[in-house]
Amino acid sequence: MTQFSGKVALITGTGGGQGRVAALHFARAGAIVVGCDVFTEGHAETQRLLRAEGLELYGAAPVDLGDPDQAQMWVENAFSEHGRIDILYNNASAAKFAPVAEMSVEDWRYTMRNELDLIFYTTKFAWNYLASSKGVVINISSTAAWGGSKVAGISAHSAAKGGVVSFTRQLAVEGAPVGIRAVSISPGFVATPGTRPFLDNPVARKALLDGVLMDRPGEPEEVVAMALFVASSAASFMTGSDIVIDGGLLAI
Ligand SMILES: NC(=O)c1ccc[n+]([C@@H]2O[C@H](COP(=O)([O-])OP(=O)(O)OC[C@H]3O[C@@H](n4cnc5c(N)ncnc54)[C@H](O)[C@@H]3O)[C@@H](O)[C@H]2O)c1
């Protein structure tokens, strides 16, 4: 009997860095993991990695969660195949970066669509199933919700991730009467296959880690460890909070 035996965990962005690690860890902890990604090959690679351990990654790719119909189909298929939804781990996102005066309207809307809208869609469509199972929503925000950046033009990204934190608070308010908990996690810079090229460049690395007390990026496992805790019964009194995991960036 493992920690999440019999629990169904929906994890978005399982083709990416943190989503892949989340899928592995939740499956190792006994959850039935249903993933999705718009990036088909990344999702397939995660599925291969789980199968190599005798585990399974359910779900589908490509799924574009910025399209409400596709988000709804993914959630409904998960429920019809597995009969319940206990954990909704909203991890997927994509953003565009530019100084505010140079940010195109299209890039602003792209960021809102792929960082904020998709969380609304999956949560909306999973809500009644989560209420039935007294489930939990975990939303991945960012330290961009809490501070600006001198390195990159993060106006759209910070607005969207700030929205993720406030959306989560309201989910906690609406969720408490029906037994749903909702928590957001705000990582600082995390090393993933996507961010590795920047970290391998000494100039970019120095700029990106400026102000990080531990002088290193986080690892996906250090974010997923918190998600595993939040999803567990040990966190049963936790809702509406945002947990910052940033190597001390916001401490100064
Ligand atoms: N990597 C970092 O430094 C960092 C820092 C703070 C917060 N975060 C947050 O952590 C989460 C995971 O990011 P990551 O570092 O693993 O990045 P990543 O780019 O490796 O993974 C994100 C995945 O989401 C998928 N995705 C994007 N839009 C989608 C859509 N519309 N439908 C379906 N899938 C979609 C992408 O294809 C990708 O595979 C994100 O919410 C990100 O904003 C990352």
The ligand as a Gaussian input file, in Angstrom:
#p B3LYP/6-31G(d) Opt

LIG

0 1
 N       11.426000      26.438000     -14.841000
 C       11.379000      27.496000     -14.067000
 O       12.387000      28.181000     -13.824000
 C       10.080000      27.893000     -13.410000
 C       10.100000      28.873000     -12.407000
 C        8.919000      29.228000     -11.783000
 C        7.727000      28.633000     -12.165000
 N        7.745000      27.701000     -13.153000
 C        6.453000      27.085000     -13.480000
 O        6.540000      25.681000     -13.310000
 C        5.632000      25.025000     -14.203000
 C        6.346000      23.940000     -14.967000
 O        7.303000      24.549000     -15.811000
 P        8.598000      23.790000     -16.359000
 O        9.742000      24.475000     -15.764000
 O        8.471000      22.333000     -16.200000
 O        8.502000      24.238000     -17.893000
 P        8.395000      23.359000     -19.217000
 O        8.276000      24.334000     -20.325000
 O        9.487000      22.360000     -19.248000
 O        7.012000      22.574000     -19.031000
 C        5.749000      23.163000     -19.257000
 C        4.949000      22.211000     -20.136000
 O        3.622000      22.753000     -20.300000
 C        3.230000      22.465000     -21.622000
 N        2.182000      23.399000     -22.047000
 C        2.292000      24.727000     -22.230000
 N        1.135000      25.229000     -22.660000
 C        0.260000      24.184000     -22.763000
 C       -1.091000      24.067000     -23.176000
 N       -1.779000      25.138000     -23.609000
 N       -1.671000      22.854000     -23.138000
 C       -0.969000      21.751000     -22.739000
 N        0.320000      21.810000     -22.341000
 C        0.928000      23.016000     -22.368000
 C        4.493000      22.652000     -22.448000
 O        4.402000      22.028000     -23.704000
 C        5.550000      22.057000     -21.532000
 O        5.795000      20.699000     -21.819000
 C        5.054000      26.138000     -15.076000
 O        3.796000      26.546000     -14.559000
 C        6.065000      27.261000     -14.930000
 O        5.520000      28.542000     -15.174000
 C        8.882000      27.325000     -13.793000

